[in-house]
Structures are given as structure tokens and as C-alpha cells.
Amino acid sequence: MEERTPLLHYRLATSFAPNPVDVSEGARLLSAKYAPRSASPKLGVMFGVVIPTLLSMFSVVLFLRIGFVVGQAGLYQSITMFVVAYFIITMTVLSICAISTNGALEAGGAYYMISRALGPEFGGSIGIMFFLANVCGCALYILGLVEAIMFTFGMPEESTAAFTGIHQMLPSGYWWCLLYGTILLFLCFVVCLVGAHIYAKATFIIFIIVLTVLASVFTSFFIMGPTVVILPEASLSNSTSRRTANYTGLWLSTLKGNLFSNYTVDYTTGGVMNFARVFAVLFNGCTGIMAGSNMSGDLKNPSYSIPRGTLAAVLTTFIVYNLLSLLATGSCDRYLLQRDYSFLGDINVWPPMVTVGIYSSTMSAAMSNLIGASRILYALAKDNLLGGVLAPARRTSRSGNPWVSVLVSWLLVQVVLFAGKLNTIAGIVTIFFLLVYAAVNLACLALEWASAPNFRPSFRCFTWHTCTLGIFGCLVMMFLISSIHAFASIAFMLLLWMLIHYLGPISNWGYISQALIFHQVRKYLLLLDVRKDHVKFWRPQVLLMVGNPRSCMSLMTFINDLKKSGLYVLGHVKLGLLDSLPTDPLQSCYDSWLSLVDHLKIKAFVNLTLADSVRHGVQNLLFISGFGGMRPNTLVLGFYDDCAPEDGLNSQLFPSLSFGSDVVCPTADSGEQSSFFPSVRRSEESKYLQEEEYVSIIADAVKMGKNVALARYFNQFSREDVLGHQTSAGQFVDVWPLNLLHPDSHGYVNICSLFLLQLACVLHETRAWNQARLRLFLCVEAGCTLPEDEEMKLRKMLKELRISAHVQTVVWDQVVAMHWQRRGGREEEDFLQNERSRQGEDQDGTQMFPNNTSHLTDEYICAVNNLICRHGSPKPAVRFLYLPHPPADKRYYHVYLHQVDLLSRDLGPTLLIHGITPVITTDF
């Protein structure tokens, strides 16, 4: 007499959960998009949730593994195992109830529940795994049912033909078993193909059968007297083993003998049992909690039925399992429990009743897995996660039944049946289901932690603690059952995640990650106290003003390198007044700008404003950009000159980033509506920003405590070309820390010079620029002090600042002499004015020199420019120059801008920097 192959319990868990924001009419319409059209009557709590869940949780474990658990672990440890197992699944049930009561619930299963909460990548990968698990689970139950039938009705081998009974008439063998499995699977297919309502009626009939069998089992414990049970041949380890065991009926001494554990060899596998192995087998009988949620699309009121039905089923199975354990402990000999896992049939008032229960519950489990797999496949096809591959699976019948998905699922199960034995995949199927349960808990935990206002489920008996315990419990069970299969399933899930992330379409479901990030960022921004700022932790936080991105591509990528993990904001001003416009014209532009940021692969925010002038717009951005301690401290402007801007975009960006729509972002210099960004200004077109307003922007930024940088000739800057040649000849970053427009200023140690040096050092420390070399130019007058002394002081300062730079001395006596000669007899008067100017320096140390601007000649400035060019060999990638403070008198604004223009003309990519922020910790 052969023992039946042990059947593990793998359950279907398919139910669509609502989107946490599906509370509006538009969201309900969106949910309806994914639901199969159904004209059939809806199911209630009992037929739609309680009965499917009870059948899924009972299954064959109820009849074949209770004796195994009690015989190995004893009553005390068995009850402990049930408590632990049901604690884990109860945590998951609470998460299911919470999500299912958060608004309207449609069809789709755990895939819908997870994908709408955690995004398409995570939900899609879990959904595919869940689909495959249901396919394999259906095949598992079909093969198990075939083995159970062959045990009762199959013809024995020739060696035991003498013991053949009249009922043992079915031929045996691989192909015969495959034929029987195909027939049984076809019956399940027909039921599922007709529709969910026929499935509900079929499960109700099976439920009545199982309930009757269960009643007979409980009754037998009380009416059956003591008897001797003949053990199956497979359980006998050798010829000297006992062939019988005792059923004593309810007896106190029997109860005492079974209280404690006695782990021994499992006669079906030959392995020695322990707590972990027994618990893994027991836990398979506790899964199936999502079988009721599987029917969510066919429920009359899912938000009402799923919580009540699932909790009722879980409580019922917990009571039944513990009562059976107690009765088996008090009536069966330990040897009987360990050597005959089908003892419930041997002690039943009518033994065939248990066999009927096994057949019925297994058939129900197979149908449950098949219909669940089809619903998951249908949902995946509707969401188009895998493109056109699953397009045929979207088809439904007139009644709304996804018959193509049922057909595909049936064919895949048929393929798996060719394996003949599924013991090799049994563990990983269970782990797939546990991974889905963990994902449901994770989805609920994420929604709870995100504190989204639209997540307000009517079921409130859960907290983030229950979600966390559910996740932890599922993960522990996965590795307890099989660590290898657990790692394999997680790796498979990550592979699917990457495929869907890179190949799947863009979804509009909303991403919980964004809500979580918002929640955490807000919390930490509140902790970022500006009163605790310290110069040791200073970093550049840049606001780059962009008139037209087409002419600023290179500059935007360069500033991204310069920010040193600081805040980077792209600012843009559109001229106009909201009073004269019907709507805000900027809202439709953000997608274009964000697409540009993605295309350039820079880490920047976008801030757009509407103002009556560029100056007022920049003021607005300086006032409002950032939050708390994350506000721009440096303003970067393009240089004001007569050079015609060049189009660096070349229409290469938006065909791939348009998301199927033409977003228009008109700016002040163009009313063009046919592209994302307007064409660049032609050379003959006049500027909309005047010189005085431009210099006023610089002066405003300094008044507001912001550092200022003017970027010139960055249309000549190519990051790929510059950084691509670093390994050959090397690239240089030239720094001129002296105020070259004020030749009678003394010393390099002022805030602006140190700020200039700090920015150059920050650029050099970035990964892309760490091979470049800093060149620091020291301008000295040989007649005043020894050049060697000045160089020694500067090298000492660089050493204290831990800045690696090559110091190059530049003697500029002839250039300075040119300045003093033109000033002639006004030397004494200007000396007194300069002394008063030095005494009137800003408290931050920046030099304003209000009258020096009018004394500088073009000849002197051109000589300085020529001096910089002569000492620029090899040509540097970028130059950093000292930018003087704008004059206090607005009448000199045009002179100031003209002098800065002459100073930086034809120098290549140049940053003229005026710093007012202390950035160095060492005092000099």
C-alpha cells in the first residue's frame, strides 16, 4: 500500500485594490477602465469571499497534514506554530482590508493593489510572478488530485497484482497520468470559461461537500471506539517495524503522551524533521487569504465584503485547525500520527468521506488558481505593461469574462503538467505567494507612511506596526521554507522590475515613492535650520537665469558640475502680467523644462515666474526660490554683449521626450507656439534687456546677500571635448584672484578673492574635473615688493586651505604704469578718495570703489586683457576672474559694463565672480 505524495498548499491571492486617490468621479472612471465588463449579478459576502477563502485555506492540508504536525511537534508546539502562522497572515489580512476599503474597488487582484500603490514596475513584476505562481499552483493541485485518484483507483504494479481490488481499474504510467490530468484540467477550464458565477456555484457545492466531510471527521472522534489501524506500507522503514498503531479514542493518557515534541523521520521524504520544517508545511495550510479578494470584480460591494468575509474565514480556519489538533492529540497514538498521515480516513465513520473531501478541495483549489491566473493576466494586458505581447488577452465575452486570458492560462497549465512531478517547484511557488503578501503589506505601509490625504480607508484596525510585522513575517517564512528559492524569487522579481522600468510605458497612476519622498523631504527641510549654518559646511547653491535654453546648453551642464551637491535651480522670467491673461501661461511650460533637465542629465530644479520686467522677475526668484536652509546663495547670469546666440539644442531633444504632446513654452523674446522653446534671437533683433537693467540685477543680488557670477563665451565650451582630453595633455582651470580693474588694491586675502578660489577648488574636486589642474596667477609689481615674498605668502595660504594649485607669478609693472601715467596730476586727490573708499568697504570685505570706474582707460583694460591672454598657454578650459562691485552711481553702469566687457573679451569660457559670502574657515 503506497502513501500519497504530500501536497503542499499554494493559494490564489488575486484582488484589485483601489488607488488611494480614487475618490473622485474621474478616478472612478479610471478604475472602470481596468474592470471587465460584467452584466451578470454580483456576489455577496458568503459566496464571493467566505466560501472561496475557506476552501483555499482548508484544502488537502486539513485532511493530510494535521496528524503530521501534531505527531512531530506535539500539542504545545503545534498550537504555538498556528498562533505564529496566523499572526503573520492576520497582519497581511489587515493590510488587505485597509487597501480594499480605500474607495471603489474593481477587478484585478493583488497586482492591481500593489501596482496602483507602488507603481507599475513593482506591481508588474509581482503580478507576473503571481500569475506564474497561480499557473504552477493549478498544475500542482491537478497532479496531486491525479495521484490521489491513482492511489484509490489505479491498477497496482505486477508485483502486487495479487492484492488488486475490483475498484482498481485505471491504467497507470506517465502518459496515462498526463491524460487524467488533462481531463481534470479541462473540466476546470470549462467552469472558468463559462464565468465567475458558475465558478461561485461550483465552489459552493464543493464547500457543502467539504463541510459535510469536516462534520463527519469531528463526529468520528466522539463516536468511534478504540481500534487498531493498519499502517500503510510506505511508512514502514524496515521489515521489523510495527505494522499497526492504536486509535484510543479521547483518553487523558493519550493526550499527555502527545503534549511535547518528538521529531523523527518523515516517511514520505526520508528527512529528519525539526521545528522549521514542520512549521513550513503547516504554514502552507494557512495561506489562501486572498482567494476572496480574487473575486473583487464580481462582488456586489467589495469594500464591505472583503474585510468581513476574509476576517471571518481566517477566524474560522484558526478555530478548526486548533480543535482538530486537540482532538487528534487526545485520541491517537503518537506512532499512528507519525506513520499514517491519512489517519482521518481510517478512523472515520465512513472512510470514503475523507477521500471525497480530498478530491473536492483539490479540485476547488485548482479552479481557484486557474481563474485567478486568468484575472491577473487580463489586468496585465489591460495596463499594457509588456506592450503588444499581451494584447489578445484583453478580449472579453459579452458577459465580461476574459476568455482569452482563461485560454492562455489553461494552455500554460497544460504545459506545466508535462513535468509530471512538481515537487521541484513546490517551494518556490509558495515563496512567490509569500512575496506577494509581503508586497501587499509594503504597499499598505507605504501609503500609511506617506500620510497621503486621500488614503483614508474605512477599515482602521491597522497601523504601520502591523504592516511591518507582516512584511517581516513573510520574509522570515520565505527563508525558513527555502533560502535558495527565496533568493531566486527576489532576483527574478528584480529582473522583471528592471525590464518593466526600462521597456514599459509611462503610467499615470501616481507613484507612492513621490509621496514618501515628499514626506521625508518636508520633515528634513524643517530640521535644516538656517541659524545653524556654518562656513565649514558651505556649498554653492546656484540660481542660473536662463533666457532661452537653446543658447545655454553648455552653461547649464557646466554649472551642474560647479554646484558640489548643492541646490541648483534653473530660473526663467516670462514678461507679462497675470491680470491681462486668462490663465497662468507658465503651467504648461514645466513639462518642457523638466524634459530638458532629463535630457541634459543634470540635477536641477526649475522655477519659472511671470513679471513685468526681467529685473523684477529675478528679484522674485531670488526671494522665493528654495525652502528653509536650501536657498540659492549664488546668482549666475549670462554675459551682456552683442554676440549672436547660438542654438545648442538643434531640435534633438523633444521628439523622444514629448510624451506624445507638443508642449509650448513661449518666452519674452519670441511668440513662437510651434515648438517647445523659441528660436534663438537673431543678431539684427534688439534685446529686451537694457544695460542699466542688467547691471541693476547684479546690484540687486549683492544687496540681497547673493554672490554673483557672469558667464561668458560658454557657447564655446564643450564638456565632452574638454573632459575627453584630460588624460592626454591635461586641462587647466585658470584663476585670477586679484581685482584687475582696481590695480591699486592690495592683497589677495579678501572675501571675494577667497570665494573665487573656493569655487575653482569646488569645480576641481568634482569627479569629472579631478584630473584638471588649477593655475593660480599672482600679479606682482617688482618695484614694490619682492615677487618671491608674494609667492611664498600665497603658497602658505593655499597649504593652509588644503588647495592644490600651481602658482604662477605675473609681473605686471608695465600694465600698472600705464594706469598711473594716464591719471597724471590727480594722483594725490585720488589717493585720498581711495583711502576713503577703503574705509567705506562693506562689512563683508568686498571692495566697491565707486569712483575708480571713471578713471580706468580702455588702453589699460585692453592691456590687462592681453596680459591674461599671454599667460593662457596652454589654453585653459575655463577662467575665473574677479568681478568688481557695480558702482553706486547708476550713471556709471554702462561704463562698468563696458570695462568688464573689455576685460573678458576673447578669453574663451570665463566666469567673472563677485563673492560676498565667507567660505573659508581659516583666518589670515
Order of alpha helices (4+ residues) and beta strands (2+ residues): alpha-alpha-alpha-alpha-alpha-alpha-alpha-alpha-beta-beta-alpha-alpha-alpha-alpha-alpha-alpha-alpha-alpha-alpha-alpha-alpha-beta-alpha-beta-alpha-beta-alpha-beta-alpha-beta-alpha-beta-alpha-beta-alpha-beta-alpha-alpha-alpha-beta-alpha-beta
